[in-house]
Amino acid sequence: MLVDIKNIRAQLVIEGAEIKLVELKDSPHYKYLCGDKQSYIDYLIFTHQPEHSIEKYNNLISNFDIKKAIPIQCDFIENKYVISNGFHRACIMLKLGYTEIEIKLENRQKLICDELIKTTNYAMYNNWTNSILKHGYHSFNIEEINIIGQRNIRHRINEIRKHYDFKGKNILDLGCNVGGMLFHIQDINKAVGVDYDPIVIRAAENISKILNVKNIDFIQFDFNTDDYKLLKNEIRISPDIIFLLAMGSWVEKWMELYAFALSYNCPIILETNNDKAGPAQLIYFEEKKCNIKLIINGSPDDVTGNNLRKTYLVTHCNV
């Protein structure tokens, strides 16, 4: 995948024996290309790297061909792409003026699992926890990645697609959790996910980097206490559709949240959590002269057997 070269780092021994994350331009490897040959020589001597030499580096420089360059292998450390193999080549590409380079991120499934697990060991909305399954609420089934969460996101989206075409659309997900719904709709234009929990937002942002997704942004916002006017300024898209998925049971001021969604005057995918809380939410939209269509009866995508939720397409509201 292509990534911005400014987001690439390396773990190098700098200033004695301390290992630091270093940008390409601050490395002895890059300084060698800029004429400071002694820094690189001193680095090789200090770190005892027999696999590297001035002769080998010069040969790589002389024979470098971007058309034959294999992807740089990277890990994901401290929210950065960190090179595990190919740092010399990356420095050469930076010197040649490339702004993006092809990388291969090692073991994306494990990296995403690590992010998801961070969200499962504490209580969230209304003392609800994300820890019914090891990796939390959202499943991930993207390319080689297969992670089981409580909700099978691919199944949910396929069911909703029977009633709404997401292709080329802008989506606003109010209560996005780790962003699973947005990551799995890969033919959208742009999207914004909003959640009150900074930990799930941080996980969503990191997963976005791991998947190299560039058209989804995430915002941390408390739906009970924060200012919706400020949120509207932060949402830099005009949504074609809004997700309100099982939020009414968890947000105390859910009417404010729903009014905010209605202010965009676009269709809403509404999921109610159960038949106890759901009727009041449906009445709210009925009073706004909305058309409400049941599109999923129950929640068959929930692998734990919780099928009490219902999903509706809400349209044509007079706010």
N, C-alpha and C positions, 0 to 999 in steps of 0.2 A: 504494500500500500504506500501511496505517496504522502509524505508528511513534510511540514515546514521545517527546514533545516535548523531554524532557530530553536526548535523544541528538542533538539538532539543533545544529549550529554554523554560523558564518559566517566567511569570511575577510575581516577588516577591517583597515584601516590604523589601528593603535593605537600611541600613544606615539611620535610622530615618523613616520618612513616605514616602520616595521617592520610586516609583515603577520602577524597572529596569528589562530588559531582562537578564536573568542569565542562564549560561550553567549548565547542570546537576551537573557536578563535583564541581561547586562553590557554590552549594546550601546547606543549613543546613540539608536538607533531605539526601543528599549523604554523607555529613560529618558524619552524625549519623552512617551510615553503615561502616565508616572507623574508628570508635571509639570515635569521638567527639560528645558525646551524649548531652552535655550541650548546644551546638549551636542550636540544634533542639528544646530542651526544652525551651530555651529563645525565640526562634522564635514563638513557639505556644503561649507562654504567651503574647508576645508583640502584636501579630496579633489577639488574641482572637478568636481562631478557635475551637469551642467546638466539631465540627464534627471529629476532629483529636485528637489523644492521643498517648502517648508512648505505651500503651497496644495494641491499634489497629495497630500501625506500626509494633510492634514485632510480632503480630499475622499474619500480611500480609507477613512478612519476613519468618516466620516459615513454612507457608503453601503455599508459592509461587510455582506455577507450570506453566512453560512457555506454556505447551500444553493447559492449560485452560485460559491463559491470553487473555483478549479481547483487540481489538485495542485501542491504546491511542488516545483520541480525541484531535484534534489540530485545532487552528486557523492559519492564515497566516498574520504575523505582521512584518513590517520592513524587508521583504524578508526572514523571518525565520519561521520555523514551531514552533508554540508556544502552549504548552500544556494547554488545558482547563479542562481536566479531565484525571487523571492517572499519575500524576507526581511522586508519591511514587513508583508506579510499574516501571516507566521508570528508576528511580534511581537504583532500585534493578537489573534491566536488565543490566544497565551499570556496576554495581559492579560485576555481574556474568560474564562479559566479552563479552556480545553481542555487535556487531558492527552495526547491523541494527535492527530496531524494527518496528512492524506493527502499522501503525497509520490510523486513519480515519480523513480526512480533512473535516471540516465542511463547507457545502455550497460552493462547488467548482464553481458553476455557478455564484454566486454573486462575488466571488473573481476574476474570469476572467473578468466579466463585469466591475469591478472597474479598472482593468488594461487597458482594451480597451478604456474606457472613457477618460483616461489620454492622449490618442493619438488623440483626436478629437477636441481639442479647439485651434488649431493654424495651420498656413499654413505650408505645407511641400514642396515637390519638385515643383519648378516652380509656386509657389503660389497655388498649388493644396491642398485642405483640405481633411481630412479623415472623415469629419463630415456630409456627406450626410444622413447617418443614425446614430442613437444614439450611436451604438457600433462600428461604423467605417466601414472599408473596408471588413474585413474577417469575415465570419460566423464561428461559432463553433458548431459542431454536433458530440460530442464524449460522448458515454455512456449516462449518465443522463443530460448532458449539451446540451442546445438548445438555441443558441444565434444567432439572425438574424443580419447579416452584409450585405453590398452591394453586395458582391459576395458569392454565395452559393458554398462553397469550395468542399463539398461532390459531388455535381453535376459535377463540373469541373474535379475533379480527376477521376470520373467514366467514363467521356467522353475520357480523355487522356489514361486511362487504355485499351481502345479498340485498342490502337496503340502501347502501351509500357507497359511492365510488370515491376513494381517497386520492386517486391519481392527480398529481399536480396541485393538490390542495394545501392550505395552511391549517394546522391543527393547534388548538390550545387545550392542554390537558390540565385541568384544575384538580389537583390531588394525584399527582403523577407517580408517587412512590419512586422507585428507581428508574422510571422511564421505559419500562418494558413495552407498553402499548405503542409508544412512539418509535422505538428502535425497530420494531417488527413491521412497521408500515414503510417500506423502503422506496415507494414511488411518490412520496409527498414532495411538496415544494419546500416548505419550512415548518418548524414546529417549536412550541415553547411548552415546557413542563413546569408546573408550579407545585410546591409542597411546603408544608410548614416545618418539616424536620430537616435541619442542616446536615445531618448524617446521611440521610437518603439522597439529598441533593448532591452532596460531595461524591457519593458512590455513583450517582447517575452521570456526573461530569467526568469521572474517571473512566466509567464504562464507555462513554462517548469517545474518549481518546483511544481506548483499547480497540474499539470497533472502527476508529477513524471516521466518525460521523461528524460532518461539518455544518449540517443544516438544522440542528436541534440545540436550543439553549434551555438552561434550567435556572429557575428563580426560587429562592427561599422566601416564604411568606406565611405568616400566621393568619389563617382565615377568621379567627375570632377577635384578634386584637389589632392587626395592622391596618393601614390606610389603603383602601381600594383605589383611590385616586393615584397614589404613588405606584401601585402595582400596574395600573393601566399605562403609566408612562414608561415602565420597564418592559412591558410586552411590546416588542418592536415588530409585530406582525398584525395584519388584519385577518383574523381567523375566518375560515370558511365553515368550520365546524368546531364544536367544543365538546370535550369529554367531561362529564360529571359522573364518575363511576363510584357508586356506593359511598358517597360523601355525606349524604343527609343524616346518616345515623351517627356520624362521628364529629361533625362540626356543630357546635352549640348554636351559632348564629348562621344556620344554613340558609335562611331566607335572604340574608345579605349576600351570601355567596351566589345563590341562584339569581338574584336581581342583577349582580355583576355580570353573570353569564348572559342574561337576557339583554343587557345593554349593548351587546355586539350585534344583535339582530341577525343571528345566523342559526342554523340547525344545531341541536344539542343531542348528544348520545347520553341518555340518563339511565343510570343503573340504581335501582332501589335495593336496599340491603335485605329487606324482608317485608312481609305483608302487615306487620305492625307499624313500622315507620313509613312505609311506602305511600299509603293512601293520602296522608297529609301533603306529601310532596307533589303528588299528582293533582290534588285539588289546587295547590298553589299555581301550577301551570295552567290548569283549566280556567282559573279566574283571570289569567292573563290572556285568555282567548287563544290558547295554543292548540294545535293539533297534536295529539299524542297517539303514537302507534306502537303497540307491543311488538318487538322484533325478536326477543329471546325470552321464552317462558322458562324460568329457572336459570341455573348456572351450571350446565353440564360440563363446562371446562374446569370446574373446581375438582381437583384430584382427591380431595378429602371427603367428597360426598355432600358438601354443603350446597344444596340446590335451591335455596330459598330466595335468591336474588332474581330480579326481573329487569330486562333492559328495554328501553323505549327510545324511539326517535321522535324528538319534539321539534315541531316546525311552526312557521307562520304565527309568530306571537305578536300581539299588540301591546308593547311595553308602555 
